[in-house]
Amino acid sequence: MIAGNLFAQQSTLTTDRLRLEPLGPEHFDGAWAALQDPEGRRLTGTHAVFAPEQIRSWLQTRAGEADRADWAIIRAEDGVYVGEVVLNDLDPDNESMGFRIALSSPKVFGQGYGTEATRAVLGHAFDDLGLHRIELEVFEFNPRAQRVYEKCGFVVEGRRREALRWDGEWVDAISMAVLAGDARP
């Protein structure tokens, strides 16, 4: 069993090209712009429409959450916000968490930022925090994300049939997970 306040002191993670810093009010412009991108909304299955004050309020609360970690993905070379990555749904008894990542717009797709950020978070989760399992769902119309997850060691475990209704069509959600003992390429 691990502590239920695993993120009381959330770390900043760094890679060759990225800085993953605790998400907060200073990231409003990037987070707001990402929520306006139709492709990002589709890939994440986001039906909700948010008001700016809702996002500002939500960003204010991120630092106070000890059972989850929300990071802004910042490109190190120029400080540009390229997305967010999250560990959530902490289950301390089973040493597991959920994972999600959303890049800010198609302008940053295909550049390896998602892979790099995912690998950094998995390394931190397993090597530093002692977690055993990280799980996620990805919609079947997002094969690019599924390939990224597989490159990072996630394995398909199942499918939730017709889990999302998007533009009048039903879409399956693919369940994936990676364990601490799994190979992480």
Accessible surface in RSA format (square Angstrom, percent):
REM  Atomic radii and reference values for relative SASA: ProtOr
REM  Chains: A
REM  Algorithm: Lee & Richards
REM  Probe-radius: 1.40
REM  Slices: 20
REM RES _ NUM      All-atoms   Total-Side   Main-Chain    Non-polar    All polar
REM                ABS   REL    ABS   REL    ABS   REL    ABS   REL    ABS   REL
RES MET A   1   165.96  85.9 106.72  70.6  59.24 141.0  90.85  77.2  75.11  99.5
RES ILE A   2    23.62  13.4  16.76  12.5   6.86  16.5  23.34  16.8   0.28   0.8
RES ALA A   3    56.46  51.9  38.47  59.4  17.99  40.9  50.09  70.5   6.37  16.9
RES GLY A   4    42.19  52.0   0.00   N/A  42.19  52.0  23.04  63.2  19.16  42.9
RES ASN A   5    86.15  59.4  80.34  77.6   5.80  14.0  21.06  50.7  65.09  62.9
RES LEU A   6    32.82  18.3  15.66  11.2  17.16  43.1  18.64  13.1  14.19  38.2
RES PHE A   7     6.36   3.2   2.48   1.5   3.87  10.1   2.59   1.6   3.77  10.8
RES ALA A   8    56.37  51.8  32.39  50.0  23.98  54.5  36.64  51.6  19.73  52.3
RES GLN A   9   161.60  90.4 141.89 103.7  19.71  46.9  61.72 131.4  99.88  75.8
RES GLN A  10    40.82  22.8  15.75  11.5  25.07  59.7   9.59  20.4  31.23  23.7
RES SER A  11    47.20  39.9  37.45  50.0   9.74  22.4  19.41  41.3  27.79  38.9
RES THR A  12    69.14  49.2  43.17  43.8  25.97  61.9  25.82  34.7  43.32  65.5
RES LEU A  13    20.17  11.2  17.38  12.4   2.79   7.0  20.17  14.2   0.00   0.0
RES THR A  14   101.13  71.9  73.92  74.9  27.21  64.8  41.49  55.7  59.64  90.2
RES THR A  15    37.78  26.9  13.12  13.3  24.66  58.8  25.48  34.2  12.30  18.6
RES ASP A  16   145.80 102.1 110.53 110.0  35.27  83.4  32.26  75.9 113.54 113.2
RES ARG A  17    92.81  39.0  88.67  45.2   4.14   9.9  59.82  81.8  32.99  20.0
RES LEU A  18     1.20   0.7   0.00   0.0   1.20   3.0   0.00   0.0   1.20   3.2
RES ARG A  19    81.47  34.2  81.47  41.5   0.00   0.0  30.38  41.5  51.09  31.0
RES LEU A  20     0.00   0.0   0.00   0.0   0.00   0.0   0.00   0.0   0.00   0.0
RES GLU A  21    35.03  20.1  35.03  26.5   0.00   0.0  10.79  20.9  24.24  19.8
RES PRO A  22    44.28  32.3  40.54  37.0   3.74  13.6  40.54  33.5   3.74  23.3
RES LEU A  23     3.28   1.8   0.00   0.0   3.28   8.3   0.00   0.0   3.28   8.8
RES GLY A  24     6.87   8.5   0.00   N/A   6.87   8.5   6.87  18.8   0.00   0.0
RES PRO A  25    62.71  45.7  52.40  47.8  10.30  37.4  53.44  44.1   9.26  57.6
RES GLU A  26   127.67  73.3  86.82  65.7  40.85  97.3  63.56 122.9  64.12  52.3
RES HIS A  27    11.01   6.0   7.11   4.9   3.91  10.0  10.79  11.1   0.23   0.3
RES PHE A  28    26.00  13.0  25.66  15.9   0.34   0.9  25.66  15.6   0.34   1.0
RES ASP A  29   115.74  81.1 106.96 106.5   8.79  20.8  38.87  91.5  76.88  76.7
RES GLY A  30    17.39  21.4   0.00   N/A  17.39  21.4  12.67  34.8   4.72  10.6
RES ALA A  31     6.49   6.0   4.81   7.4   1.68   3.8   5.91   8.3   0.58   1.5
RES TRP A  32    59.55  23.9  59.55  28.8   0.00   0.0  38.80  20.7  20.75  33.7
RES ALA A  33    61.86  56.9  50.69  78.2  11.17  25.4  55.12  77.6   6.75  17.9
RES ALA A  34    22.28  20.5  16.04  24.8   6.24  14.2  16.53  23.3   5.74  15.2
RES LEU A  35    42.96  23.9  41.20  29.5   1.76   4.4  41.95  29.5   1.01   2.7
RES GLN A  36    92.13  51.5  72.53  53.0  19.60  46.7  36.61  77.9  55.52  42.1
RES ASP A  37    23.05  16.1  18.56  18.5   4.50  10.6   8.73  20.6  14.32  14.3
RES PRO A  38   102.12  74.4  94.54  86.2   7.58  27.6  98.46  81.3   3.67  22.8
RES GLU A  39    55.35  31.8  52.28  39.6   3.07   7.3  21.39  41.4  33.96  27.7
RES GLY A  40    12.58  15.5   0.00   N/A  12.58  15.5  11.98  32.9   0.60   1.3
RES ARG A  41    46.00  19.3  44.47  22.7   1.52   3.6  13.91  19.0  32.09  19.4
RES ARG A  42    66.71  28.0  66.71  34.0   0.00   0.0  25.96  35.5  40.75  24.7
RES LEU A  43    20.04  11.2  13.68   9.8   6.36  16.0  13.68   9.6   6.36  17.1
RES THR A  44    62.12  44.2  38.89  39.4  23.23  55.4  40.58  54.5  21.53  32.6
RES GLY A  45    14.81  18.3   0.00   N/A  14.81  18.3   0.06   0.2  14.75  33.0
RES THR A  46    30.89  22.0  24.96  25.3   5.93  14.1  15.85  21.3  15.05  22.7
RES HIS A  47   109.21  59.7  88.30  61.4  20.91  53.5  69.15  71.3  40.07  46.6
RES ALA A  48    51.28  47.1  37.09  57.2  14.19  32.3  48.57  68.4   2.71   7.2
RES VAL A  49   128.23  84.4 102.85  93.1  25.38  61.2 103.02  89.5  25.21  68.4
RES PHE A  50    64.69  32.4  53.01  32.8  11.68  30.4  54.08  32.8  10.61  30.4
RES ALA A  51    32.44  29.8  27.51  42.4   4.94  11.2  31.19  43.9   1.25   3.3
RES PRO A  52    50.71  37.0  50.71  46.2   0.00   0.0  50.71  41.9   0.00   0.0
RES GLU A  53   117.50  67.5 113.00  85.5   4.50  10.7  62.86 121.6  54.64  44.6
RES GLN A  54    92.88  51.9  83.93  61.3   8.95  21.3  35.76  76.1  57.12  43.3
RES ILE A  55    10.54   6.0  10.54   7.8   0.00   0.0  10.54   7.6   0.00   0.0
RES ARG A  56   122.40  51.4 121.37  61.9   1.03   2.4  49.34  67.4  73.06  44.3
RES SER A  57    66.07  55.8  59.11  78.9   6.96  16.0  30.21  64.3  35.85  50.2
RES TRP A  58    79.90  32.1  75.23  36.4   4.67  11.0  62.55  33.4  17.35  28.1
RES LEU A  59     0.93   0.5   0.02   0.0   0.91   2.3   0.02   0.0   0.91   2.4
RES GLN A  60   119.58  66.9  98.40  71.9  21.19  50.4  29.91  63.7  89.68  68.0
RES THR A  61    60.77  43.2  53.33  54.1   7.44  17.7  58.72  78.9   2.05   3.1
RES ARG A  62    20.79   8.7  16.64   8.5   4.15   9.9   2.05   2.8  18.73  11.4
RES ALA A  63    90.60  83.3  59.33  91.6  31.27  71.1  66.55  93.7  24.05  63.7
RES GLY A  64    68.90  85.0   0.00   N/A  68.90  85.0  38.23 104.9  30.67  68.7
RES GLU A  65    56.50  32.4  52.57  39.8   3.93   9.4   3.31   6.4  53.19  43.4
RES ALA A  66    32.83  30.2  27.88  43.0   4.95  11.3  28.51  40.2   4.32  11.4
RES ASP A  67    68.34  47.9  67.21  66.9   1.13   2.7  16.81  39.6  51.54  51.4
RES ARG A  68    49.48  20.8  48.40  24.7   1.07   2.6  11.07  15.1  38.40  23.3
RES ALA A  69     0.18   0.2   0.00   0.0   0.18   0.4   0.18   0.3   0.00   0.0
RES ASP A  70     2.75   1.9   0.93   0.9   1.83   4.3   0.42   1.0   2.33   2.3
RES TRP A  71     0.00   0.0   0.00   0.0   0.00   0.0   0.00   0.0   0.00   0.0
RES ALA A  72     0.00   0.0   0.00   0.0   0.00   0.0   0.00   0.0   0.00   0.0
RES ILE A  73     0.00   0.0   0.00   0.0   0.00   0.0   0.00   0.0   0.00   0.0
RES ILE A  74     6.88   3.9   6.88   5.1   0.00   0.0   6.88   5.0   0.00   0.0
RES ARG A  75    41.17  17.3  41.17  21.0   0.00   0.0   3.60   4.9  37.57  22.8
RES ALA A  76    52.04  47.9  29.94  46.2  22.10  50.3  30.12  42.4  21.92  58.1
RES GLU A  77   148.89  85.5 104.08  78.7  44.81 106.7  46.58  90.1 102.31  83.5
RES ASP A  78    79.61  55.8  44.40  44.2  35.21  83.3  39.15  92.1  40.46  40.4
RES GLY A  79    42.71  52.7   0.00   N/A  42.71  52.7  18.35  50.3  24.37  54.6
RES VAL A  80    64.18  42.2  59.41  53.8   4.77  11.5  64.18  55.8   0.00   0.0
RES TYR A  81    28.53  13.3  17.50  10.0  11.03  28.7  14.88  11.2  13.64  16.8
RES VAL A  82     0.00   0.0   0.00   0.0   0.00   0.0   0.00   0.0   0.00   0.0
RES GLY A  83     0.54   0.7   0.00   N/A   0.54   0.7   0.54   1.5   0.00   0.0
RES GLU A  84    21.07  12.1  21.04  15.9   0.03   0.1   6.32  12.2  14.75  12.0
RES VAL A  85     0.00   0.0   0.00   0.0   0.00   0.0   0.00   0.0   0.00   0.0
RES VAL A  86     0.00   0.0   0.00   0.0   0.00   0.0   0.00   0.0   0.00   0.0
RES LEU A  87     0.00   0.0   0.00   0.0   0.00   0.0   0.00   0.0   0.00   0.0
RES ASN A  88    23.87  16.5  23.87  23.1   0.00   0.0   1.14   2.7  22.73  22.0
RES ASP A  89   115.55  80.9  90.97  90.5  24.58  58.1  35.25  83.0  80.30  80.1
RES LEU A  90    26.44  14.7   1.92   1.4  24.52  61.6   1.92   1.4  24.52  66.0
RES ASP A  91    48.71  34.1  46.00  45.8   2.70   6.4  18.84  44.3  29.87  29.8
RES PRO A  92    37.42  27.3  37.42  34.1   0.00   0.0  37.42  30.9   0.00   0.0
RES ASP A  93   100.35  70.3  79.57  79.2  20.78  49.1  22.69  53.4  77.66  77.5
RES ASN A  94    95.69  66.0  83.60  80.8  12.09  29.1  21.96  52.9  73.72  71.3
RES GLU A  95    46.05  26.4  46.05  34.8   0.00   0.0   5.15  10.0  40.90  33.4
RES SER A  96    12.95  10.9  12.95  17.3   0.00   0.0   1.06   2.3  11.89  16.7
RES MET A  97     2.02   1.0   0.00   0.0   2.02   4.8   1.97   1.7   0.05   0.1
RES GLY A  98     9.34  11.5   0.00   N/A   9.34  11.5   8.39  23.0   0.95   2.1
RES PHE A  99     9.16   4.6   0.04   0.0   9.12  23.7   0.20   0.1   8.96  25.6
RES ARG A 100    89.92  37.8  87.38  44.5   2.54   6.0  52.67  72.0  37.24  22.6
RES ILE A 101    27.27  15.5  12.62   9.4  14.66  35.3  12.78   9.2  14.49  39.3
RES ALA A 102    28.82  26.5  22.72  35.1   6.09  13.9  27.30  38.5   1.52   4.0
RES LEU A 103    34.36  19.1  23.33  16.7  11.03  27.7  23.33  16.4  11.03  29.7
RES SER A 104    15.02  12.7  12.91  17.2   2.11   4.9   7.86  16.7   7.16  10.0
RES SER A 105    18.68  15.8  18.68  24.9   0.00   0.0  16.35  34.8   2.33   3.3
RES PRO A 106    65.13  47.5  51.93  47.3  13.20  48.0  52.39  43.3  12.74  79.2
RES LYS A 107   170.67  83.3 149.29  91.6  21.37  50.9 101.05  91.0  69.61  74.1
RES VAL A 108    11.77   7.7  11.60  10.5   0.17   0.4  11.60  10.1   0.17   0.5
RES PHE A 109    38.93  19.5  24.83  15.4  14.10  36.7  25.58  15.5  13.35  38.2
RES GLY A 110    75.37  92.9   0.00   N/A  75.37  92.9  35.70  98.0  39.67  88.9
RES GLN A 111    78.49  43.9  61.16  44.7  17.33  41.3  33.39  71.1  45.10  34.2
RES GLY A 112    34.84  43.0   0.00   N/A  34.84  43.0  26.57  72.9   8.27  18.5
RES TYR A 113    10.09   4.7   9.35   5.3   0.74   1.9   0.35   0.3   9.74  12.0
RES GLY A 114    10.04  12.4   0.00   N/A  10.04  12.4   7.76  21.3   2.28   5.1
RES THR A 115    11.92   8.5  11.32  11.5   0.60   1.4   9.73  13.1   2.19   3.3
RES GLU A 116    32.36  18.6  27.20  20.6   5.15  12.3  23.45  45.4   8.91   7.3
RES ALA A 117     0.00   0.0   0.00   0.0   0.00   0.0   0.00   0.0   0.00   0.0
RES THR A 118     0.00   0.0   0.00   0.0   0.00   0.0   0.00   0.0   0.00   0.0
RES ARG A 119   102.54  43.1  92.75  47.3   9.79  23.3  40.48  55.3  62.07  37.6
RES ALA A 120    21.18  19.5   4.22   6.5  16.96  38.6  16.42  23.1   4.76  12.6
RES VAL A 121     0.00   0.0   0.00   0.0   0.00   0.0   0.00   0.0   0.00   0.0
RES LEU A 122     1.48   0.8   1.48   1.1   0.00   0.0   1.48   1.0   0.00   0.0
RES GLY A 123    17.51  21.6   0.00   N/A  17.51  21.6  17.03  46.7   0.49   1.1
RES HIS A 124    15.59   8.5  12.19   8.5   3.41   8.7  10.52  10.8   5.08   5.9
RES ALA A 125     0.00   0.0   0.00   0.0   0.00   0.0   0.00   0.0   0.00   0.0
RES PHE A 126    15.15   7.6   2.04   1.3  13.10  34.1   2.04   1.2  13.10  37.5
RES ASP A 127   103.30  72.4  67.73  67.4  35.57  84.1  30.05  70.7  73.25  73.1
RES ASP A 128   101.74  71.3  65.58  65.3  36.16  85.5  19.66  46.3  82.07  81.9
RES LEU A 129    33.99  18.9  21.05  15.1  12.95  32.6  25.03  17.6   8.97  24.1
RES GLY A 130    41.01  50.6   0.00   N/A  41.01  50.6  29.37  80.6  11.64  26.1
RES LEU A 131     2.81   1.6   0.00   0.0   2.81   7.1   0.00   0.0   2.81   7.6
RES HIS A 132    87.74  48.0  86.61  60.2   1.13   2.9  54.78  56.5  32.95  38.3
RES ARG A 133    61.90  26.0  61.90  31.6   0.00   0.0  22.29  30.5  39.61  24.0
RES ILE A 134     0.00   0.0   0.00   0.0   0.00   0.0   0.00   0.0   0.00   0.0
RES GLU A 135    73.08  42.0  72.62  54.9   0.46   1.1  15.50  30.0  57.58  47.0
RES LEU A 136    12.55   7.0   1.75   1.3  10.81  27.2  10.06   7.1   2.49   6.7
RES GLU A 137    82.64  47.4  53.60  40.5  29.04  69.1  27.86  53.9  54.78  44.7
RES VAL A 138     8.00   5.3   4.03   3.6   3.97   9.6   8.00   6.9   0.00   0.0
RES PHE A 139    35.68  17.9  34.47  21.3   1.22   3.2  34.47  20.9   1.22   3.5
RES GLU A 140    75.89  43.6  58.57  44.3  17.32  41.2  18.77  36.3  57.12  46.6
RES PHE A 141    47.24  23.6  31.13  19.3  16.10  41.9  38.76  23.5   8.47  24.3
RES ASN A 142    15.02  10.4  13.58  13.1   1.44   3.5   1.20   2.9  13.82  13.4
RES PRO A 143    73.85  53.8  72.05  65.7   1.80   6.6  73.59  60.8   0.26   1.6
RES ARG A 144    91.03  38.2  90.78  46.3   0.25   0.6  35.98  49.2  55.04  33.4
RES ALA A 145    18.85  17.3  14.19  21.9   4.66  10.6  18.63  26.2   0.22   0.6
RES GLN A 146    36.16  20.2  36.16  26.4   0.00   0.0   5.06  10.8  31.10  23.6
RES ARG A 147   137.34  57.7 135.84  69.2   1.50   3.6  64.75  88.5  72.59  44.0
RES VAL A 148    28.31  18.6  28.31  25.6   0.00   0.0  28.31  24.6   0.00   0.0
RES TYR A 149    14.09   6.6  14.09   8.0   0.00   0.0   0.90   0.7  13.18  16.3
RES GLU A 150    78.22  44.9  65.34  49.4  12.88  30.7  25.51  49.3  52.71  43.0
RES LYS A 151   108.37  52.9 100.55  61.7   7.83  18.6  64.37  57.9  44.00  46.9
RES CYS A 152     1.13   0.9   0.00   0.0   1.13   2.7   0.30   0.8   0.83   0.9
RES GLY A 153     9.33  11.5   0.00   N/A   9.33  11.5   6.73  18.5   2.59   5.8
RES PHE A 154     5.45   2.7   0.00   0.0   5.45  14.2   0.00   0.0   5.45  15.6
RES VAL A 155    85.88  56.5  82.53  74.7   3.35   8.1  85.88  74.6   0.00   0.0
RES VAL A 156    69.14  45.5  49.52  44.8  19.62  47.3  49.52  43.0  19.62  53.2
RES GLU A 157    96.65  55.5  55.70  42.1  40.95  97.5  32.94  63.7  63.71  52.0
RES GLY A 158    29.82  36.8   0.00   N/A  29.82  36.8  29.39  80.7   0.43   1.0
RES ARG A 159   124.75  52.4  94.78  48.3  29.98  71.4  34.37  47.0  90.39  54.8
RES ARG A 160   124.00  52.1 119.05  60.7   4.94  11.8  54.95  75.1  69.04  41.8
RES ARG A 161   197.72  83.0 175.26  89.3  22.46  53.5  51.19  70.0 146.53  88.8
RES GLU A 162   103.90  59.6  91.88  69.5  12.01  28.6  19.44  37.6  84.46  69.0
RES ALA A 163    36.51  33.6   0.53   0.8  35.98  81.8   8.49  12.0  28.02  74.2
RES LEU A 164    14.27   7.9  12.41   8.9   1.86   4.7  14.27  10.0   0.00   0.0
RES ARG A 165   111.90  47.0 105.28  53.7   6.62  15.8  38.87  53.1  73.03  44.3
RES TRP A 166    38.88  15.6  36.47  17.7   2.41   5.7  33.04  17.6   5.84   9.5
RES ASP A 167   128.93  90.3  89.96  89.5  38.97  92.2  38.91  91.6  90.03  89.8
RES GLY A 168    48.50  59.8   0.00   N/A  48.50  59.8  24.79  68.0  23.71  53.1
RES GLU A 169   117.90  67.7 116.06  87.8   1.84   4.4  38.25  74.0  79.65  65.0
RES TRP A 170   127.13  51.0 104.59  50.6  22.53  52.9  86.99  46.4  40.14  65.1
RES VAL A 171     8.91   5.9   8.90   8.1   0.01   0.0   8.91   7.7   0.00   0.0
RES ASP A 172    21.56  15.1  21.56  21.5   0.00   0.0   0.29   0.7  21.27  21.2
RES ALA A 173     0.01   0.0   0.01   0.0   0.00   0.0   0.01   0.0   0.00   0.0
RES ILE A 174    10.50   6.0  10.50   7.8   0.00   0.0  10.50   7.6   0.00   0.0
RES SER A 175    29.33  24.8  29.33  39.1   0.00   0.0  19.33  41.2  10.00  14.0
RES MET A 176     0.96   0.5   0.00   0.0   0.96   2.3   0.00   0.0   0.96   1.3
RES ALA A 177     2.68   2.5   0.43   0.7   2.26   5.1   0.61   0.9   2.08   5.5
RES VAL A 178     0.09   0.1   0.00   0.0   0.09   0.2   0.09   0.1   0.00   0.0
RES LEU A 179    60.81  33.9  60.81  43.5   0.00   0.0  60.81  42.7   0.00   0.0
RES ALA A 180    37.95  34.9  25.02  38.6  12.93  29.4  25.25  35.6  12.70  33.6
RES GLY A 181    78.33  96.6   0.00   N/A  78.33  96.6  42.48 116.6  35.85  80.3
RES ASP A 182    49.07  34.4  36.96  36.8  12.11  28.6  12.43  29.2  36.65  36.6
RES ALA A 183    88.58  81.4  65.09 100.4  23.49  53.4  76.23 107.3  12.36  32.7
RES ARG A 184    82.22  34.5  52.09  26.6  30.13  71.7  19.29  26.4  62.92  38.1
RES PRO A 185   102.92  75.0  54.93  50.1  47.99 174.5  94.50  78.0   8.42  52.3
END  Absolute sums over single chains surface
CHAIN  1 A     9290.3       7130.3       2159.9       4779.2       4511.1
END  Absolute sums over all chains
TOTAL          9290.3       7130.3       2159.9       4779.2       4511.1
